[in-house]
Amino acid sequence: MILAIVGPTGIGKSDVALHLAREIPSEILVADSMQVYRGMDLGTGKPDASIRREIPHHGLDLVEPEEEFDVARYLREAIPAIRGIRSRGRLPILVGGAGLYVKALVDGLCEAPGKDPGLRERLLAEVRQEGTGALYGRLQTVDPAAAARIHPHDWRKIVRALEVFLISGRPLTVWQRDTTKPLGVQREGWFVGLTGDRQWLYRRIEVRIDRWLAAGASGGAATRPGAAAGWLEEAKRLHRRRLSRTAREALGYRELFGFLEGKIDWSSAVEGIKRSTRQYAKRQWTWFRADPRVEWIPADGKQASQIGREIMEHLRGSPHWSERSLSISA
């Protein structure tokens, strides 16, 4: 059995997973496309060393930020991790908001053609010169189904969908329909989605961002660059490195890099981080709400322990749940 805790950023997924991991024999597998990078800690909400010593975590600090990372590489790490957790008689708790990673792990990975570096660079050059509009228009022509579910400004997904079509002559959506195969890591499981009032979540997101920006500072809330010692210093260290395109575009870091390069002022950087994070949360909600397997639990106004108790009640009522197999006493 596997338990997946999904939902938008900032809603409390990690806290709930930690509560459960302290109550039942389990280990946590993180599904986050940026927490895989070493050194990208504060701005990704990565659990600190003391938590990771207490509760085993998998899927963190897998590569250097100079390296590209994708869902196929994630699966090569995640599937053995799940098997290892199970072999130890523990429950794998999958937690995160990277919808593509969760879906690939549970349902399988599309066998579409791999990357073509030359073609991809030509498409990226078009993005840099003309923006995403022209490429998105081409995608609407060759793969309207893909275009309908991709945001017009999501250049990564637009480029990938066009790349697949130009290499193979078949739309990405056809590849996904015909060749996605379940990987067999999840036959008996439960998807829990944490949700809540949107404005409540947006306030949580803004408070969390202010806290992260103020980390390591003595001046309280981050209202000026000097009060942002923690995350800003981390961004400075990363900015001196030759980051991969994926790492450079990480949520929040790209705004801090813009500030460090003098492209935007501090207040614009902070507001940009908050705005892009709210937008990301909205996209995550949309993604997970499209999955009928997700059972939603309201999180607003609740402590992680209360949500954990609700989840445990559901787990104990599941036909796939076996306390004996996990060496859990009643």
Order of alpha helices (4+ residues) and beta strands (2+ residues): beta-alpha-beta-alpha-beta-alpha-beta-alpha-alpha-alpha-alpha-alpha-alpha-beta-alpha-alpha-alpha-alpha-alpha-beta-alpha
